[in-house]
C-alpha cells in the first residue's frame, strides 16, 4: 500500500512489471519507427555540394591619389550580381547549356526549374582570417559531384565577367555623363555670356561701372550751362547797352579806326562837358557847342547811312552781328547740353535697375561657371577612374579556390536520421504504453481494490505461475522476437535488392510534394 504520494517498493515493482509486460509493444513500435527512419535514410538520394571562393581585392592605387569610379561595397556588388545571375532567363539558359536536369527537364515547368536552381545555389560571405579581406563563396548542390563542380565554376566565371563588365560600365557611364554635362554647361555658359554682352551693349550708357563718370559729366554740363546762361545774359545786356548808346549818341565804342567827323564829335562832347563846369546852360557858348554837336551827329548818321547803302557795315552792326552769332551759338549749345543733361539723368536713374539686373545675370553666370568648373574636375576624375577600371587597378573579384568535384556528400546525414528515428520510436512507444495504461481500469494490485472498497485489506495472495505457463510465456516471447527479427531482415533484404526502383519511387514522391527538391 502507499501512504499519500510516497512511492513504495511495491509500487516500483508494479511499474517495472508493467514495463516488462509491455516490452513487446515498446520493442515493436520502436523497431517499426526506427526501420522506417532507416529506410528513408537509405533511400534518400545522395546530394553533393561543390563550392568556390572569390576574394575581393583592395584597390592597387591608393584612394588618396586617384579615387576609383565604383564605390559600391563588395557585399552590395555581390548582391547585385546575385540578383542578375538568378534572373529567370539567365537560370533557364544556364540549365539548358549545362544540361543540369537531363531528361527530368521535360517534366518541369520553367517556373519550377527557376525555383529549383535558386534553392540549390548559395552565395555566402566567408569569415576571413586576414583583417580587411573580403571573401565570399558560391556553392551548388547536385546529384553528381562533377555536375556540382561544373555549375559552380560556370557561376564563378559569370560573376567575374559581370563584375568587370559592371565596373567598366559604371565607369563608362560616369564618364559619358560628365562629358555631356560639361558640354551642356559650356553651351549654357556661352549663351549666358552672349546674354550678358547683349545686355551690356543695349545699356552701354547706363551701366553701374560708368555711373561716377556720368555723374561728373552731369555736374560739368550743369556748370557749363550756368556759365552759358551767365554769358548769354551778359551779351544781351551788352547788346541792349550798345543799341541804347547808339540811339543816344549816334556812335558806339569801337576799337577800330574812327572818321574825322566822329573825332570832332568826341572833341566837342568833351569840350561841352568841360564848359558846362564853367558856364550855365543858357550861355551862348554852350548853346553854340550843342548846335555844332547836333550838326556833327547828323553828318555822322548820314555818313553811316551812306556806308550802309554802299554795302559797308557800320561798327554797331559789326558788334551786334558778333553778339547775335554768339547768342545763337550759346542757344545751340544750351539745347545740346539740355538734351545731354536729360539723357544723363535718364541713364543715371536707370542705373540701379540695370545694376540689379546685371548682378543677377552675373550671379547666374558665376553659378554656371562654378558648375562648369566642378563638372570639368569631375570629368577628369571620371576619366582617371575609367582608366583605373580598364587596367584593372581598382578593387576587383579574384578566384581564390575553384570548385572541384566533392568527395563527401552534403546530404543525407544517414546517422542523424537513424538516430532521430530510434529516439522517436522509443518516444512513441513510451507514449503508447502510457496511454494504454491510463485507459486500463482493471484491478491489478491491492491498493486498487482498497480504493474501490474503501476498506483496509487484511492480506493478499500473489498469483503463482505454473511451470507450463512460464514455458508458454517464454516461448511466445521468443517466437515474437524471432518473427520480428526475421521480418526486419526480410524487409531490409527487399529494400536493398529493390533499392533503385524504391529510391526512384521515393524521389518521385518527394518531387510531387516539393519540386525544388529535384536534383
C-alpha positions as CSV (number, residue, x, y, z in Angstrom):
1,X,0.0,0.0,0.0
2,X,1.0,3.6,-0.5
3,X,0.7,6.4,2.1
4,X,-0.1,9.7,0.5
5,X,2.1,10.3,-2.6
6,X,5.1,8.4,-1.3
7,X,6.2,5.7,-3.7
8,X,7.0,2.3,-2.0
9,X,8.9,-0.7,-3.2
10,X,5.7,-2.4,-4.2
11,X,4.8,0.5,-6.5
12,X,8.2,0.3,-8.1
13,X,7.9,-3.4,-8.7
14,X,4.4,-2.9,-10.0
15,X,5.5,-0.3,-12.6
16,X,8.5,-2.4,-13.5
17,X,6.2,-5.4,-14.1
18,X,4.0,-3.2,-16.4
19,X,7.1,-2.2,-18.3
20,X,8.1,-5.9,-18.7
21,X,4.6,-6.8,-19.8
22,X,4.5,-4.0,-22.3
23,X,8.1,-4.7,-23.6
24,X,6.9,-6.4,-26.8
25,X,4.8,-3.3,-27.6
26,X,7.7,-1.0,-26.9
27,X,10.1,-3.0,-29.0
28,X,7.6,-3.4,-31.8
29,X,6.8,0.3,-32.1
30,X,10.5,1.3,-31.7
31,X,11.6,-1.2,-34.3
32,X,8.9,-0.2,-36.8
33,X,9.6,3.6,-36.4
34,X,13.4,3.1,-36.5
35,X,13.0,0.8,-39.5
36,X,11.0,3.5,-41.3
37,X,13.7,6.1,-40.5
38,X,16.5,3.8,-41.6
39,X,14.6,3.0,-44.8
40,X,14.1,6.8,-45.5
41,X,17.8,7.5,-44.8
42,X,18.8,4.5,-47.0
43,X,16.5,5.5,-49.9
44,X,17.2,9.3,-49.8
45,X,19.2,10.4,-52.9
46,X,22.8,11.4,-52.3
47,X,23.5,15.1,-52.8
48,X,26.9,16.6,-53.3
49,X,27.8,20.3,-52.9
50,X,30.8,22.0,-54.6
51,X,31.9,25.5,-53.7
52,X,34.4,28.1,-54.8
53,X,35.8,31.1,-53.0
54,X,36.2,34.6,-54.5
55,X,38.4,37.3,-53.0
56,X,37.6,41.0,-53.3
57,X,41.0,42.6,-53.9
58,X,41.6,46.1,-52.5
59,X,42.5,48.9,-55.0
60,X,46.1,48.8,-56.2
61,X,46.2,52.6,-56.4
62,X,45.6,54.5,-53.1
63,X,42.3,56.3,-52.9
64,X,44.2,59.5,-51.8
65,X,45.9,59.6,-55.2
66,X,43.1,58.5,-57.5
67,X,39.6,57.6,-56.5
68,X,38.0,54.7,-58.3
69,X,34.7,55.4,-60.0
70,X,32.9,52.4,-58.5
71,X,32.4,53.0,-54.7
72,X,30.0,50.1,-54.2
73,X,30.6,47.9,-51.2
74,X,31.7,44.3,-52.1
75,X,28.7,42.8,-50.4
76,X,26.4,45.1,-52.3
77,X,28.2,44.2,-55.5
78,X,27.7,40.5,-54.7
79,X,24.0,41.1,-54.1
80,X,23.6,42.9,-57.4
81,X,25.4,40.2,-59.3
82,X,23.4,37.5,-57.4
83,X,20.2,39.2,-58.5
84,X,21.5,39.4,-62.0
85,X,22.5,35.7,-62.2
86,X,19.3,34.4,-60.6
87,X,17.1,36.2,-63.1
88,X,14.6,33.8,-64.7
89,X,16.1,33.9,-68.3
90,X,19.7,33.6,-67.0
91,X,18.9,30.5,-64.9
92,X,16.9,28.9,-67.8
93,X,19.8,29.5,-70.2
94,X,22.3,28.0,-67.6
95,X,20.1,24.9,-67.0
96,X,19.8,24.3,-70.8
97,X,23.5,24.9,-71.5
98,X,24.9,22.7,-68.7
99,X,22.0,20.1,-69.0
100,X,21.5,20.2,-65.3
101,X,18.2,18.4,-65.2
102,X,18.7,16.0,-68.0
103,X,15.6,14.1,-69.0
104,X,13.7,15.4,-66.0
105,X,13.6,18.9,-67.6
106,X,10.7,17.8,-69.8
107,X,8.6,17.1,-66.7
108,X,9.2,20.5,-65.1
109,X,7.8,23.9,-66.0
110,X,10.1,26.9,-66.4
111,X,9.0,28.3,-63.0
112,X,9.8,25.0,-61.2
113,X,13.3,24.9,-62.9
114,X,14.0,28.5,-61.8
115,X,12.8,27.9,-58.2
116,X,14.8,24.6,-58.1
117,X,18.0,26.3,-59.2
118,X,17.6,29.2,-56.8
119,X,17.1,26.8,-53.9
120,X,20.3,24.8,-54.8
121,X,22.5,27.9,-55.3
122,X,24.0,29.7,-52.4
123,X,26.1,32.9,-52.1
124,X,27.6,33.4,-48.7
125,X,30.2,35.7,-47.1
126,X,33.1,33.7,-45.7
127,X,34.8,34.9,-42.4
128,X,38.4,35.9,-43.4
129,X,41.4,35.3,-41.2
130,X,43.1,38.5,-42.5
131,X,41.6,41.7,-41.3
132,X,40.1,43.8,-44.1
133,X,39.9,40.9,-46.6
134,X,36.5,40.1,-48.0
135,X,35.9,36.6,-49.3
136,X,32.6,35.0,-50.3
137,X,31.7,31.5,-51.5
138,X,29.5,30.2,-54.3
139,X,28.1,26.7,-53.9
140,X,25.7,24.5,-55.8
141,X,24.1,21.1,-54.9
142,X,23.7,18.3,-57.4
143,X,23.4,14.5,-57.6
144,X,26.7,14.1,-59.3
145,X,29.9,15.7,-58.0
146,X,31.2,16.6,-61.4
147,X,27.9,18.4,-62.3
148,X,28.1,20.3,-59.0
149,X,31.7,21.5,-59.6
150,X,30.9,22.4,-63.3
151,X,27.9,24.5,-62.3
152,X,29.9,26.3,-59.6
153,X,32.8,27.1,-61.9
154,X,30.4,28.4,-64.5
155,X,28.7,30.6,-62.0
156,X,32.1,31.9,-60.9
157,X,33.1,32.7,-64.5
158,X,29.8,34.6,-64.9
159,X,30.4,36.5,-61.6
160,X,33.9,37.6,-62.5
161,X,32.8,38.6,-66.0
162,X,29.8,40.5,-64.7
163,X,32.0,42.2,-62.1
164,X,34.4,43.5,-64.7
165,X,31.5,44.5,-67.0
166,X,29.6,46.2,-64.2
167,X,32.7,48.2,-63.1
168,X,33.7,49.1,-66.7
169,X,30.1,50.0,-67.5
170,X,29.7,52.2,-64.4
171,X,33.0,54.0,-65.2
172,X,32.0,54.5,-68.8
173,X,28.5,55.7,-67.9
174,X,30.0,58.1,-65.4
175,X,32.5,59.5,-67.9
176,X,29.8,59.8,-70.5
177,X,27.5,61.6,-68.1
178,X,30.1,64.2,-67.1
179,X,31.2,64.6,-70.7
180,X,27.7,65.5,-71.7
181,X,27.3,67.6,-68.5
182,X,30.5,69.6,-69.4
183,X,29.2,70.2,-72.9
184,X,25.8,71.2,-71.7
185,X,27.2,73.7,-69.2
186,X,29.7,75.0,-71.8
187,X,26.8,75.8,-74.1
188,X,24.8,77.3,-71.3
189,X,27.7,79.4,-70.2
190,X,28.3,80.6,-73.8
191,X,24.7,81.5,-74.2
192,X,24.7,83.3,-70.9
193,X,27.9,85.2,-71.9
194,X,26.1,86.3,-75.0
195,X,23.1,87.4,-73.0
196,X,25.3,89.5,-70.6
197,X,27.1,91.0,-73.6
198,X,23.8,91.8,-75.3
199,X,22.5,93.4,-72.1
200,X,25.7,95.5,-71.7
201,X,25.6,96.6,-75.3
202,X,21.9,97.5,-75.0
203,X,22.5,99.5,-71.8
204,X,26.1,100.7,-72.5
205,X,25.3,104.3,-71.3
206,X,23.5,103.1,-68.1
207,X,25.9,100.6,-66.6
208,X,27.0,100.8,-63.0
209,X,30.7,100.9,-63.7
210,X,30.4,104.2,-65.5
211,X,27.9,105.9,-63.2
212,X,30.5,108.1,-61.5
213,X,31.8,109.3,-64.8
214,X,28.3,110.2,-65.9
215,X,27.7,112.0,-62.6
216,X,30.8,114.0,-63.1
217,X,29.8,114.7,-66.7
218,X,26.4,115.8,-65.5
219,X,28.0,118.2,-63.0
220,X,30.3,119.6,-65.6
221,X,27.4,120.1,-68.0
222,X,25.4,121.8,-65.3
223,X,28.3,124.2,-64.7
224,X,28.7,124.7,-68.4
225,X,25.0,125.5,-68.6
226,X,25.3,128.0,-65.8
227,X,28.3,129.7,-67.5
228,X,26.5,129.9,-70.8
229,X,23.4,131.4,-69.2
230,X,25.6,134.0,-67.5
231,X,27.4,134.7,-70.8
232,X,24.1,134.9,-72.6
233,X,22.8,137.4,-70.0
234,X,25.9,139.5,-70.3
235,X,25.7,139.5,-74.1
236,X,22.1,140.5,-74.1
237,X,22.9,143.4,-71.6
238,X,25.8,144.5,-73.7
239,X,23.7,144.4,-76.9
240,X,21.0,146.5,-75.2
241,X,23.6,149.0,-74.0
242,X,25.1,149.3,-77.4
243,X,21.8,150.0,-79.0
244,X,20.9,152.5,-76.3
245,X,24.2,154.3,-76.6
246,X,24.0,154.4,-80.3
247,X,20.5,155.8,-80.2
248,X,21.6,158.3,-77.6
249,X,25.0,159.3,-79.0
250,X,24.8,158.1,-82.5
251,X,28.1,156.2,-82.0
252,X,29.3,153.1,-80.3
253,X,32.6,152.3,-78.6
254,X,34.8,150.7,-81.1
255,X,38.4,149.6,-81.0
256,X,38.8,150.2,-84.8
257,X,39.7,153.5,-86.7
258,X,37.2,156.5,-86.5
259,X,36.4,159.2,-89.0
260,X,37.2,162.9,-88.8
261,X,33.6,163.8,-88.0
262,X,33.5,161.2,-85.2
263,X,36.8,162.5,-83.8
264,X,35.4,166.1,-83.9
265,X,32.2,164.9,-82.3
266,X,34.1,163.4,-79.4
267,X,36.2,166.5,-79.0
268,X,33.0,168.7,-79.0
269,X,31.4,166.5,-76.4
270,X,34.5,166.6,-74.2
271,X,34.6,170.4,-74.6
272,X,30.9,170.6,-73.8
273,X,31.4,168.7,-70.6
274,X,34.3,171.0,-69.6
275,X,32.4,174.2,-70.5
276,X,29.4,173.0,-68.5
277,X,31.5,173.1,-65.4
278,X,32.2,176.7,-66.1
279,X,29.2,178.2,-67.9
280,X,25.5,177.7,-67.4
281,X,23.1,176.1,-69.9
282,X,21.9,179.4,-71.2
283,X,25.3,180.6,-72.1
284,X,25.7,181.4,-75.8
285,X,28.9,179.4,-75.9
286,X,27.1,176.3,-74.5
287,X,24.2,176.7,-77.0
288,X,26.7,177.1,-79.9
289,X,28.5,173.9,-78.8
290,X,25.3,172.0,-78.6
291,X,24.3,173.2,-82.1
292,X,27.6,172.1,-83.5
293,X,27.3,168.7,-81.8
294,X,23.9,168.1,-83.3
295,X,25.1,169.1,-86.7
296,X,28.1,166.7,-86.5
297,X,25.8,163.9,-85.3
298,X,23.6,164.4,-88.3
299,X,26.6,164.3,-90.5
300,X,27.9,161.1,-88.8
301,X,24.5,159.4,-89.2
302,X,24.3,160.5,-92.8
303,X,27.8,159.2,-93.4
304,X,26.9,155.8,-91.7
305,X,23.7,155.6,-93.8
306,X,25.7,156.2,-96.9
307,X,28.1,153.4,-95.9
308,X,25.2,151.1,-95.4
309,X,23.8,151.9,-98.7
310,X,27.1,151.2,-100.2
311,X,27.2,147.7,-98.6
312,X,29.7,148.5,-95.9
313,X,28.6,147.5,-92.3
314,X,28.9,150.0,-89.6
315,X,30.7,149.4,-86.3
316,X,27.4,148.9,-84.5
317,X,26.3,146.4,-87.0
318,X,29.5,144.5,-86.7
319,X,29.4,144.4,-82.9
320,X,25.7,143.4,-82.9
321,X,26.4,140.7,-85.5
322,X,29.1,139.3,-83.3
323,X,26.9,139.3,-80.3
324,X,24.0,137.7,-82.2
325,X,26.2,135.0,-83.6
326,X,27.5,134.3,-80.1
327,X,24.0,134.3,-78.7
328,X,22.9,131.8,-81.4
329,X,25.9,129.6,-80.6
330,X,25.0,129.7,-76.9
331,X,21.4,128.8,-77.7
332,X,22.5,125.8,-79.8
333,X,25.0,124.8,-77.0
334,X,22.3,125.1,-74.4
335,X,19.9,122.9,-76.5
336,X,22.6,120.3,-76.8
337,X,23.5,120.5,-73.1
338,X,19.8,120.2,-72.2
339,X,19.5,117.1,-74.3
340,X,22.7,115.6,-72.8
341,X,21.5,116.5,-69.3
342,X,18.2,114.7,-69.9
343,X,20.0,111.7,-71.4
344,X,22.4,111.6,-68.5
345,X,19.6,111.9,-65.9
346,X,17.7,109.1,-67.5
347,X,20.8,106.8,-67.7
348,X,21.7,107.6,-64.1
349,X,18.1,106.9,-63.0
350,X,18.1,103.6,-64.9
351,X,21.5,102.6,-63.5
352,X,20.2,101.0,-60.2
353,X,17.7,98.8,-62.1
354,X,20.4,97.9,-64.6
355,X,22.8,97.1,-61.8
356,X,20.3,94.8,-60.2
357,X,19.6,93.0,-63.5
358,X,23.3,92.8,-64.3
359,X,24.1,91.5,-60.8
360,X,21.5,88.8,-61.3
361,X,23.0,87.8,-64.6
362,X,26.5,87.8,-63.2
363,X,25.4,85.7,-60.2
364,X,23.7,83.2,-62.6
365,X,26.8,83.2,-64.7
366,X,29.0,82.7,-61.6
367,X,26.8,79.7,-60.6
368,X,27.1,78.2,-64.1
369,X,30.8,78.8,-64.1
370,X,31.1,77.1,-60.7
371,X,29.1,74.1,-62.0
372,X,31.2,74.0,-65.1
373,X,34.4,74.1,-63.2
374,X,33.1,71.3,-60.9
375,X,31.9,69.3,-63.8
376,X,35.3,69.6,-65.5
377,X,37.0,68.4,-62.3
378,X,34.6,65.5,-62.0
379,X,35.2,64.7,-65.7
380,X,38.9,64.5,-65.0
381,X,38.2,62.2,-62.1
382,X,35.8,60.0,-64.1
383,X,38.4,59.8,-66.9
384,X,41.1,58.7,-64.4
385,X,38.6,56.2,-62.8
386,X,37.8,54.7,-66.2
387,X,41.5,54.2,-66.9
388,X,41.8,52.5,-63.5
389,X,38.9,50.2,-64.2
390,X,40.2,49.4,-67.7
391,X,43.6,48.5,-66.4
392,X,42.1,46.5,-63.5
393,X,43.9,48.6,-60.9
394,X,40.8,49.1,-58.7
395,X,39.1,46.6,-56.3
396,X,38.1,43.5,-58.3
397,X,36.9,39.9,-57.7
398,X,39.6,37.2,-58.0
399,X,39.1,33.5,-57.9
400,X,40.9,32.1,-54.9
401,X,39.8,28.5,-54.9
402,X,38.0,27.0,-57.9
403,X,35.4,24.3,-57.4
404,X,36.4,20.6,-57.6
405,X,34.2,17.5,-57.5
406,X,33.5,16.9,-53.8
407,X,34.4,13.5,-52.4
408,X,31.9,13.6,-49.5
409,X,28.2,14.1,-49.7
410,X,26.3,17.0,-48.3
411,X,23.1,15.1,-47.6
412,X,21.5,12.9,-46.4
413,X,23.1,12.5,-42.9
414,X,22.0,8.9,-42.5
415,X,23.4,8.5,-39.0
416,X,21.5,11.5,-37.8
417,X,18.3,10.3,-39.5
418,X,18.7,6.9,-38.0
419,X,19.4,8.3,-34.5
420,X,16.4,10.5,-34.7
421,X,14.2,7.6,-35.9
422,X,15.3,5.4,-33.0
423,X,14.7,8.2,-30.5
424,X,11.3,9.0,-32.0
425,X,10.4,5.2,-31.9
426,X,11.2,4.9,-28.2
427,X,9.3,8.1,-27.5
428,X,6.2,7.0,-29.4
429,X,6.4,3.5,-27.8
430,X,6.6,5.0,-24.3
431,X,3.7,7.3,-25.1
432,X,1.6,4.4,-26.4
433,X,2.3,2.4,-23.3
434,X,1.4,5.3,-21.0
435,X,-1.8,5.9,-23.0
436,X,-2.8,2.1,-22.7
437,X,-2.1,2.1,-19.0
438,X,-4.2,5.2,-18.4
439,X,-7.1,3.7,-20.3
440,X,-6.8,0.4,-18.4
441,X,-9.3,0.5,-15.4
442,X,-8.9,-3.2,-14.3
443,X,-7.9,-4.1,-10.7
444,X,-4.3,-5.2,-10.8
445,X,-2.9,-4.6,-7.3
446,X,-4.2,-4.5,-3.7
447,X,-4.3,-0.7,-3.5
448,X,-6.7,-0.6,-6.5
449,X,-9.1,-2.9,-4.6
450,X,-8.8,-1.0,-1.4
451,X,-9.6,2.3,-3.2
452,X,-12.7,0.6,-4.7
453,X,-14.0,-1.0,-1.4
454,X,-12.8,1.9,0.8
455,X,-11.9,-0.7,3.4
456,X,-8.5,-1.9,4.6
457,X,-7.3,-5.2,3.2
458,X,-6.3,-8.0,5.7
459,X,-3.9,-9.6,3.3
460,X,-3.1,-10.5,-0.3
461,X,-2.4,-13.8,-2.1
462,X,0.0,-13.4,-5.0
463,X,-0.5,-15.1,-8.4
464,X,1.6,-18.2,-8.7
465,X,2.8,-19.1,-12.2
466,X,2.9,-22.8,-13.0
467,X,5.9,-24.2,-14.9
468,X,3.7,-24.7,-18.0
469,X,2.5,-21.1,-18.0
470,X,6.1,-19.8,-17.7
471,X,7.3,-22.0,-20.5
472,X,4.4,-20.9,-22.8
473,X,5.1,-17.3,-21.9
474,X,8.8,-17.6,-22.7
475,X,8.0,-19.5,-25.9
476,X,5.5,-16.8,-27.0
477,X,8.1,-14.0,-26.4
478,X,10.8,-15.9,-28.2
479,X,8.6,-16.6,-31.2
480,X,7.5,-13.0,-31.4
481,X,11.1,-11.7,-31.2
482,X,12.3,-14.2,-33.8
483,X,9.4,-13.3,-36.2
484,X,10.1,-9.6,-35.8
485,X,13.8,-10.1,-36.5
486,X,13.1,-12.2,-39.5
487,X,10.6,-9.8,-40.8
488,X,13.0,-6.9,-40.4
489,X,15.7,-8.9,-42.1
490,X,13.4,-9.7,-45.0
491,X,12.3,-6.1,-45.3
492,X,16.0,-5.0,-45.3
493,X,16.9,-7.5,-47.9
494,X,14.0,-6.5,-50.1
495,X,14.8,-2.8,-49.8
496,X,18.5,-3.5,-50.6
497,X,17.5,-5.6,-53.6
498,X,15.0,-3.2,-54.9
499,X,16.9,-0.1,-53.9
500,X,16.9,1.7,-57.3
501,X,13.2,1.4,-58.1
502,X,12.3,2.2,-54.5
503,X,14.7,5.2,-54.5
504,X,13.1,6.4,-57.8
505,X,9.7,6.0,-56.3
506,X,10.7,7.8,-53.1
507,X,12.2,10.6,-55.2
508,X,9.0,10.9,-57.2
509,X,7.1,11.2,-54.0
510,X,9.4,13.9,-52.8
511,X,9.2,15.7,-56.2
512,X,5.4,15.6,-56.1
513,X,5.5,17.2,-52.7
514,X,8.2,19.8,-53.5
515,X,9.6,20.2,-57.0
516,X,12.5,22.3,-55.6
517,X,13.9,19.0,-54.1
518,X,14.6,17.6,-57.5
519,X,18.3,17.1,-58.2
